[in-house]
Amino acid sequence: MADYLLSQRGNQQVGENWVYNLVKRRPEIESKFSQKYNYERAKCEDPKIIQEYFDRVREAILEYGILPEDIYNFDETGFAMGLCATAKVITGINSIGWALPSYIIFKAKKYTRLGWFEDLPDDWKINISDNGWTIDKIGLEWLKSHFIPLTDGRTLGKYRMLILDGHGSHLTAEFDRTCTENNIIPVCMPPHSSHLLQPLDVGCFAVLKRHYGQLVEQRMRLGFNHIDKIDFLTTFPKARTMAYKAQTVRNSFIATGLVPFNPDRVYQQLTVRLKTPTPPLSRSSDTQSSCLQTPQNPRQFKRQMTTMKKRISRHTRSSSEAIGEVFTRASKVYEMSINKLTIAQKELHDLRAAHEREKQKRQRSKQQISYEQGITREEAQALVQAQIEASQAVTTAPAELELPVSHPPVRRQFRCSGCVVAGHKITGCPNRIRN
């Protein structure tokens, strides 16, 4: 917001240490970040366990001749889209800084909506599960139809290494057999150690969720209190683009000691050091009471103007300094008002743009697709087109048969039994006249 206000005055931006200097000047807004330390993770931060893991990695690299460019890591993470809905995203990254297309898992029983794919990148896939979590079938399907086809053309050596955690969907016999058949060497990390050894956890997921949270926060400021699947699919690709920079991915492999291979990067983090926070500096009482405060509402502004008029009328010698101070603060109030107006205009512009996106979202297709595997946008559109063609073929009526031309029926004349005698018609029959 500070950058935006400065941009209205020209091509200016705040400095690199602006936030630090602001907090230093204003101790009352000082913030502190706390992080829970899990007991299970603490137990697994045993140097012996970590060393055994790196020994397995080193042995696999030497035995199979795995190149640094052929080392991958993949994991899934959850996103809270709204108050009740969640999504899982499987992501794979490569040590040279490349990230595989995302694989999204939604909670659904049977059907996928066509409208989900309108803003989705072509090579991304969407799958569904009953509870929104990864299951054995989805993990195997990701390996076969996503990871292997996308990395086959990028492999420089004969073997690829895949670093993964101990999730149950990664430890099936079918998953292991598929890796063996495709020259993939899976290496499983010790339990509760992903915060130290998994590149995605160390350097990518936190950045990704921070950018996603910022985009959601912008939407919440505009009055939208619910994030549905379409909102998630519109916002998440933007967050991923901002978070998955090539250098960020490479730094993640460096920090976990994988590429270049350097276990000391992890060993030096195993000692937990407790730090005593430094108490914030207190502002001197002289600074708090030396001058009038900047008015924050019309009543305070009016009160300061009244004080200024009284001092002008008295013409005291010391009143000139006080008058100058009041004028300074009055100009500051005017500047604050202009800034608030600028912010309000920006919020109005964003609100109109958000409502326009909502109108477009309501126009998306709600057609449902039944599919048992992960599916891309192109595959979804092809499946819907096939369903439309099949339904048209069923509902088309056969051509009508040509019937022979028939003459209009002749109405039979009424006659009684007394009008016919031996097959001849009697014209003067009284019964005919009476009837």
Secondary structure, 3 states (H helix, E strand, C coil): CHHHHHHCCCCCCCCCCHHHHHHHHCHHHCCCCCCCCCHHHHHHCCHHHHHHHHHHHHHHHHHHCCCHHHEEEEEEEEEECCCCCEEEEEEEEECCCCECCCEEEEECCCEEEHHHHCCCCCCCEEEEECCCCCCHHHHHHHHHHHHHHHHHCCCCCCCEEEEECCCHHHCCHHHHHHHHHCCEEEEECCCCCHHHHCHHHHHHHHHHHHHHHHHHHHHHHCCCCCCCHHHHHHHHHHHHHHHCCHHHHHHHHHHCCCCCCCCHHHHCCCCCCCCCCCCCCCCCHHHHHCCCCCCCCHHHHHHHHHHHHHHHHHCCCCHHHHHHHHHHHHHHHHHHHHHHHHHHHHHHHHHHHHHHHHHHHHCCCCCEEECCCCECHHHHHHHHHHHHHHHHHHHCCCCCCCCCCCCCCCCCCCCCHHHEECCEECCCCHHHHHC
